[in-house]
Amino acid sequence: MPLHADFLRLPIAHRALHDRAAGRPENSREAIAAAVAAGYAIEIDIQPAADGVPMAFHDYDLRRLTGMPGRIAGLTSGKLGALRLCGGDTGIPTLAEVLRIVAGRVPLLVEIKDQDGALGPRVGALERAVAQVLAEYSGPVAVMSFNPHSVAAFHAAAPEIPVGLTTSAYRPEDWGLIPAATRDRLREIPDYATLDACFVSHEAGDLDRARIAELRQAGAAILCWTIRSPEAEAEARRIADNVTFEGYPAGLPA
């Protein structure tokens, strides 16, 4: 399935239109509503609650975003929803709540966070849960992950939803927990064709990689992460079809 055209037309708000100082923590209801109101596409992250419910949350640990110790997978969705996010007035939303807020008005890019621990094959439960939640959603949506096994598991459960890979230069200093052999393999994005993917979201500082040019020539949509200034956006758009941004107001099409 190809990406909806608006994924390439509307800048994508990274973890929604977040600004903690303005009361909009990342991946929060407030940030999601603000992105919709502004007319941006939205990127969110998904982690599982203890009861398997997909939650909009980036980290594996709760402390940075809630001030509470412990892992997100250690609490039920109800308890996570009752935790107030730092800088906001609400708790961690479920994916289903995100869908109700967005309601098809802007594109939604869903990143499933790796549950294997080393971008390996021990995945499947979260991917199936996300597919189940998205089954009745009619708005423009796409799903991606750094873990190719995760993308494969989701695509098997929901073949009608476009999928892609979140990709990176995989520098050792940034990915020290991932085995070197895995980093070396994934760096060249070898799984793109076998996953029936239609896009990548690539690390902005590595967009000049030859493999990105090859994929673009073959018809892949090229998104990128994470852009934090108009100058960086202009540079990225020399190669990328669209940007995932934060910290400044990306320009919207006329």
CORMOLIN-V192162 format. One record per pair of residues at least 24 apart in sequence whose ideal C-beta (glycine too) atoms are under 6 Angstrom apart, sorted by the first residue. I is the first residue (numbers start at 1). GAP is how many residues later the second one is. D is the distance in whole Angstrom. If there is no record, write none. Layout:
I GAP D
I GAP D
This chain:
1 161 4
2 196 5
3 139 6
3 159 5
3 195 6
3 196 6
3 218 5
4 103 6
4 136 4
6 101 5
6 134 6
7 100 5
8 233 5
8 234 5
9 244 6
10 30 6
10 31 4
11 29 6
11 232 6
11 234 6
11 239 4
12 29 4
12 31 5
12 97 6
12 232 4
13 27 4
13 29 5
14 29 5
14 212 5
14 230 5
14 232 4
16 26 5
20 67 4
23 65 6
25 60 4
25 62 5
25 63 4
27 29 4
27 30 6
28 57 5
28 60 5
29 61 5
29 64 5
30 58 5
32 66 6
32 69 5
33 68 6
36 66 6
36 69 5
36 70 6
39 213 6
41 65 5
41 66 4
42 66 5
43 66 4
43 201 5
45 66 5
45 68 6
46 64 6
46 66 5
47 25 5
47 66 5
48 25 6
48 78 5
49 27 6
49 28 4
49 31 5
50 24 6
50 25 6
50 26 5
51 25 5
51 26 6
52 77 5
53 24 4
53 41 6
54 41 4
54 75 5
54 76 5
54 79 6
55 25 6
55 37 5
55 39 6
56 37 5
56 42 5
57 35 5
95 38 5
96 37 5
99 38 5
104 34 6
104 35 3
107 33 4
108 33 5
109 33 5
110 33 5
111 33 5
111 55 6
112 33 4
112 38 5
114 32 6
114 33 4
118 60 6
119 28 5
119 59 6
119 63 6
121 28 5
123 26 5
123 27 5
123 30 6
124 29 5
127 26 4
127 27 4
128 29 5
131 26 4
131 27 4
144 57 6
148 43 4
151 44 5
152 43 6
162 36 5
163 34 5
164 33 5
164 35 4
164 36 6
165 32 6
165 35 5
166 35 5
167 33 5
167 35 5
168 35 4
169 34 6
169 37 4
199 24 6
201 24 6
204 32 5
207 32 4
